[in-house]
Amino acid sequence: MSLLHLAAFSDGDRGGNPAGVVIAERLPEAREMLRIAAEVGYSETVFAAPQGDGWRVRYFSPAAEVSFCGHATVALGAALAERFGDGVFPLTLNQAEITVEGRRQGERWSAALQSPPTDQRPVAPELLSAGLELFGYGPLDLDPALPPAIVHGGADHLLLALRRREDLAAMRYAMEDGARLMAAAGLLTLLLVWSEGPQIFHSRNAFAIGGVYEDPATGAATAALAGYLQSLDWPHGGSITVVQGEDMGCRSLLAVEIPAELGGSIRVAGQVRALEP
């Protein structure tokens, strides 16, 4: 069993979201994977073992197992490509089957995941009020062009689009209150976004339920955002770039391809860099 420390969706030699990547002949018991994830201390650690022509994959935060994690999947794609050569690797998750592609790019590695199917639905008024109250926002702080929604791309996220960049930069919340809200609503993250233009978004992701205040790069939520934009007939032109982590000093870049098929798999790509353990 090998453990790698990688940052996915990095901006060159900086930024990205750290992930632990464990590649083993067989997956450890769930309690052992949770112990390792807590010891690693990143927002997620991904565990992969050979299964048929692909890989059986599970994700653990320091506090619990999660159904899907985009940045850890991209980190895994780079790790598999480094070990086995460039290629597309089938992954079997707890609730879906996806692929990740890993490739060398000069001195660095890049990877691209194909997300589970995407979906979205309106937010119940009580949940919307609770989400706004948690962050100290009001209804007038929201961008009317991007109505609040529950967006899904392997897991559920509450999407709140803000009118002003400075409101995104000012994100604050009580972590215990956030964790309770997310647990009660079955949410993986609380996704705040600001649109710089039709194809450039800035985002922040609260991940209190996983024991992490904020993620610097979140592939699962980004895929869900892309599926949501697709459902709105947003003028994305087939792709968007998401800048995340900037306000926490860890700028990350996520490149997203949006297919014509409504609800289809979203391609989320980025660079991967190695970290010191």
Buried (B, 14 or more C-beta within 10 A) or exposed (E): EEBBBBBBBBBEEEBBBBBBBBBBEEBBEEEEBBBBBBEBEBBBBBBBBEBEEBBBBBBBBBBEBBBBBBBBBBBBBBBBBBEEEBEBBBBBBEEBEBBBBBBEEEEBBBBBBBBBBBBBEEBEEEBBEBBBEBBEBEEEBBBEEBBBBBBBBBBBBBBBBBBEEEBBEEBEBEBEEBBBBBEEBEBBBBBBBBBEEEBEBBBBBBBBBBBBBBBBBBBBBBBBBBBBBBBEEBEBEEEBBBBBBBBBEBBBBBBBBBBEEEBBBBBBBBBBBBBEE
